[in-house]
Structures are given as C-alpha cells and as structure tokens.
Amino acid sequence: MSMHNRVADLRQCSAGDASRPTGKVYLVGAGPGDPDLLTLKAARLIGSAKVVVYDHLVGDGVLALVGRNARMIYVGKEAGNHSLPQDQINGLLVELARAGLDVVRLKGGDPFMFGRGGEEMEELLDHGVSCEVVPGITAACGISACTGMPLTHRDHARSVIFTTGHLKDGTVNLDWPALARPNQTVVIYMGLGALDIICRELIAHSLPGDTPAAVVHAGTTERQVVLTDRLDRLAASVNRARLKSPALIMIGSVVSLHGLLVQVPRHEELALTA
C-alpha cells in the first residue's frame, strides 16, 4: 500500500482530552533519501512515533521505518500542488500537540535548510508548544558525498554558498554578483524550473561559461541521475535529458572531480559534454 494512502483523518488526529498536557513536536530531518543516512536519533523517533506529519521528499525507505499503528498525515508540497498551505501545516502541528500528542514532523533533508523548520518552530513556540529540532543530512552534503563532488577543496573552492532558486514571492531575483564570485561552490535548491535564467544570469555576471556544473536528480536514492556539463550548456542538456524535480544544482570547478570515486552501479550517470 502506498505510504500516501496511510493518511489519518485530521479530525481523528486532533481529537483528544483537553485535560491532557500539551504534547511535544519533533522537527526531524529525514536526510536526502537514503534511509541509511538517518541519524540514530531520527530513526529512533520515527520508529516510536504515534503521529507522523511528513513531506513529499521523505523517501519511502524512511517512511517504512514508521510503526504500523502510527497515524500518518501527508502535507507534501509539489510544484503547483500543495496538499496544505504552510500556515495550515503550522496550525495542524499546534492542534495535534494541544491534543496531548507527541508528533514527529518529518522533513526531507534538514529542517533548517530550506525546510521551513524555522517557521514551524516559531509558530509552535508562539503557542506554548515545546519542540525539538533533530538535524538531518541536507541534500547538498549527501549528494556531494555520493557523487565525489566536494563542497570545498583547497584547489577549487575556498567557500560554498547555498541558495534557493525558488523565492517566496515566486521570483528568481537572486544575489547574482555574490553567486558569480570565483573560487567557490554554488549549490542551488529548488532551482530546476528556473535553470535557464540561473545559468544566463551567472554568465551575465562574469562567471565563465565553461564553468563545470551539474544537476543531480533524486540524489542518494536508487533513482539518482547525475548530469554534468558546462554552465553555458547545462540548461539545454537538462532539457534533452528531461530531468525532473527533485533535483539539486551544483556549480563550480569541484564538479570536475565527479567520477573519481567508484560509482555505485545502480546510479545512472549522464555526462553530456560532446
């Protein structure tokens, strides 16, 4: 049975004895997809949880660790399709905790890395609900490790910058001069839909067109696909390969180190450099 079909009735989840003490919410990072990359604490909380509120990017292998009797509530966000707006998710967490339930709020990657964990933490604390943040391996770290593309390297990148290609107001108005600086690695989350704009603006702000770049789809999972190319050809290559989200963009000379590690055979590689 699909994990998404194990969604409990929200009214059932929120029903409880008003005299019970307020529950606690754990904002848990599920990592980039591979369940072996969970922290021990995250795995323990997931396995013992009575209520799990989970996102779209939480891998099936991670969800398989949830106990059979746990109530599962899907609140995933996909492009153009949010099962619940963020303010309603915040309210749901407060409501569940006030019903005396301890809740695992399971988020892909790390809760504080483009995971809106900070917003949920603020809402919970504003309503007197205790919460705890359990970090997870963010996609950049997981993908860097499994593809052999270091985030920093003394010969390639003295710094790394993380940004999102999908701003709250829907624009792609990023800090282009900062992103186009030399000798750094740029990692862009949720930027696939604006990849052509990103590549064009970086080149317009003096980042060389032959800068190595990569797009990694479903990193660390069995569906992982790695595409590498020059920055000025990356958008066209991704279109030809028909890569879809979830995907992470990495830009910088560290990408040239991809392939030095022995790759796991299950991972498909695309190098469109012809």
N, C-alpha and C positions, 0 to 999 in steps of 0.2 A: 504493500500500500504506500502511495506517495506520502512523503513527510508533510506536504502541504495539506493533505486531507485529514491530518490529525489535529485540526484546529478546534479548540473548545469553544462553546458558546460563551460570548463575553459576559452575558448576564450571569451565567453559572460561575464564572471565574470571580466576578466581583461580589457575589453574594457571600455574606459571612456574618458572624456575630459581632455586632457593633461594640460589645464589651471587650473583645479580644484586643491585645496590644497591637500596635502598628507593626507590620512586617518590615522586612529589610529587602532592599533591591541591590542585587549584584550586577554591575555593568561589566560583563565578561567578554574579553576578546577571544574570538574563535580562531584567530590566525588566518592565513591566506587560503586555506582549503584542505591541506593535508592534515588529517587528524593527529598524525604523529608529531606535529609541530605545536600542539596544545601544551600549555603549561600544566604541571601536575595539579595545581590548584584549580585551574579552569576545568580540567577533566573530572576532578572530584565534585565540584559544584554542579556540573552538568549532569553527572550520573545520579546525584542525590536530589535534584531539584523536583519540587512539586508543581511549579509553574515555570514554563519557559516561553519567553517572548522573543521571537527570533527574526532575523533579517533574511533578505533574499540571497545574499552572498555567503551565507553559512553553508559549508559543504555537507553533503549527505552523510559522509563518513563521520562528521562531528555530530550531526543530529542522531545518528544511530546509537550514540552513547547515552541519549536521554532515556530515562526509565520508562517502561511501558505504561505505567499508570500516571505519568506526568501529564498535566494539561499543557497543550502546546498552542500558542497563538502566533500566527504568521502576520507580520507587519512589514513585509518587504517592500522595497521601493525599486521599481524598474523604470527605464526611460519612458515617460509619459503614462506611467501606470503605478500610482502609489496606493497600496491597499489601505493605508491610513495616513492622513497628513501628520506631520511631526507633532503639532500641538495636541492632536488626539492620542498619539502614542504617549506623550508626556502625561496626559491626563489618565490614560489607562494604567500606567505604572503606579501613579499615586493612588488610584482607586483600588487596585489589587493589594497594595501594601496596607491601605487603611482597612481592608477587609481582614487583616491579620495574616496575610500570606507572604512568605518569603519568595522572592521572584528572581530568576536568572534572566537578565536582559542580555541575550546572546547576539553579539555584533561581529560581523566579518572583520578580520584584521585586528586592529587595536581600537578600543573605544574612543581614544583621544586623538586618533589620526584620521581626520575627515570622517569620523563615525558618529558625529553629533552627540558623543558621550558627554561633552561639556554642557550642552543644552539640557540634556536629561538630568544630569547631576544637579544643575541649578534649580530645575523645576522641583525635583524631589526634596532638596534641602529647604527650598522656599515653603514647602508644605509640611515640614517637620518630619520627613521620611528619611530614615537612615539609609545610607548607600555606601557601597564599597566598589572600587574600581579594580578589576583584575586584568592586567595588561596582556596583550596578545602580540604575536609576531606580525608586524604590519606587512602588507604585500610587497613593499619595496625591499625589505630585508629578506623575506622568503624567496622572492624571485631572484634577487642578487645572488643568493647562496646557491640556488639550484641551476642557474644559468652560467655561473662563472663570471659575472659582470660585477666587480666590486663597486660599492658606492663611493669609496675613496681609495686612492692609490697615490703614493708619493710621486710616481712618474706621470700621472694622468689628471688627478683631481685632488686639490687641497681642501675642497669643501663640497657639500652636497646640499641641494635645495629641494624641498618637497612643496608641491603646489597642486591645486586642483584646476582642471580645465573646465569646470562647470560651476560658476559662481552662483550665489543665492539669487541674484537678480536676473539670471539667465544669460548674462553677457560673458564674453571671453576677454574682458578688459584686464589682462594680467600685467604684472610689472615687467614688461619686456626687457628694458635695459638690465635689470638685475638677473633675469633668466639667461640673457645672452652673454654674460661675462665668461671669459676664458678660464680654463683650468678648474672647472667644476663639473659635477654631475647634476643634471636636472631630471627629477622624477615627477611625472605628471599623472595624477589620479583622475579618473573620470573625464579624460580628455579626448577619447576616440572620436566622438561626434564633431569635434572642432579641430581635428588633426591638421587639416589643410590650412586653417587660419594660424594655428600654432607654428607650424613649420614656416609659413610665409613671414610671419611677424618676427620670428627669431632671426631669420636670414636678413630681413629688412633692418634689424638692429645689430647687424655686423657679426652674427655667428656664421662661420663659413658653411657654405652649402654642402661641403664634403665631410662635415662632422658626422661621425658614426652615431647611429640611432637605432632604437629597437622598439617594437611593440610586442608585449607578451600577453597572450590570451590565456585565461584560466590558470595562472601560474601555480606551480607546486602540485597540481592535480593531474589525473590521468588524461585530462583533455588539454593539457598545456600545449600551446603552439608558440614558437618563438620566430619572429620575423625581424631580420636586421637589414639595414640599408643605409645609404647616405641620407642626411637630413633633407636635401632637396628632392629626393625621390621617394621618401618614406610614405607620404600620403597616397601617392599613386600605387605603390607596392601593396599597401594595406587594402586599397580598393580592389586590386586584382585578386588578392588572396581572400577577399570577403571576410576579413576578421570582424568579429563582433565583440561586444562587451560581455563579460568583464575583461578589461584589458588595462595594462599599465604601460606608460611610455617612458623610456629611458633615453637620455640624450647626453652624449659626451664621449671622450675617447676611451673611457673604460669599456664601452660596448665592444671595442675591437678585441678585447680579451675573451669574448664569448667563444666557446669551443675548445678552450684549453683544458677545461675539466672533461673527464669522461662522462658523456651524457647518458642518462638513463634511457634505455631503448624505447620505453613507452612514450617518450616525449617527441613529438614531431617537430622538426626544425625546418624553417624556411629562410634561406639566405638569398634574397633577390638582388644581386649585385651586378648582374650582367648589363 
